[in-house]
């Protein structure tokens, strides 16, 4: 499954990746606006937990980007 997705990702360029990230950001903002329970939960979480999540998911791409 992952190898099939990797083949499809090779067809995407930088603009496609950027648009995907922006689409996810706007979808989360949309969820904030229409689902008060989601917004309240997200705002009540300790910010360091969110930072830890960022570190976990950003570590591998950042490492691969700066190691070459």
N, C-alpha and C positions, 0 to 999 in steps of 0.2 A: 504494500500500500504506500509506504513512504517513497520507494523508488519510483512508483508511478507519479506521485505528486511532484517529486524532484524533476521529472521530465517535463511536466506541465509548467513548473515554475521557471524553467529555462526560457520559456517564451515571453516572460514578463520583463519589462525594462524598469529602470529606476522610477519613472513616472507612475507606472502601474503599482509599484510597491508603495510609493508615497500616497497615492489615491486610496489604496487599501487601508493604510494606517489612518488617514483622515476620515474615511468612512466609519471605521471602528470608533474613533473618537466622537464623531457626531452621533453615532448610534447610542453610545453611552450617555451623552448629554440628552438625547431624546428620552432614554429610559429615566434619567433624573427628572425630567419635566413631567412625565405622565404617570410615574409609579412612585408615590411618596414613600412607600415602605422601603424601596431600594435606596432612595436618596437618604433616608434617615439612617439605615444600616451603614451605608458607605461613609456618611459623615460622622457616625459614632465610633467607627473603627480607629484605633490608635494609628496615627500617621506613620509610625515606625514599621508597622506591619505592612503597610502599602510600600514603603521604601524597601523592605526586605523582599517583597514580591518582585519589585523592579530589579533588584540585584540578582535574584535567582534567574529571572527570565532574560536579563540583558547581559549576563556574564559571558555566556558562550559566544554570542555574536560580536561583542566588543573584543573579546580575546582573539577571535579569528580575524577581525578587522585590523587590529593593531599589531598582530604578530608577523604579518608579511611585509 
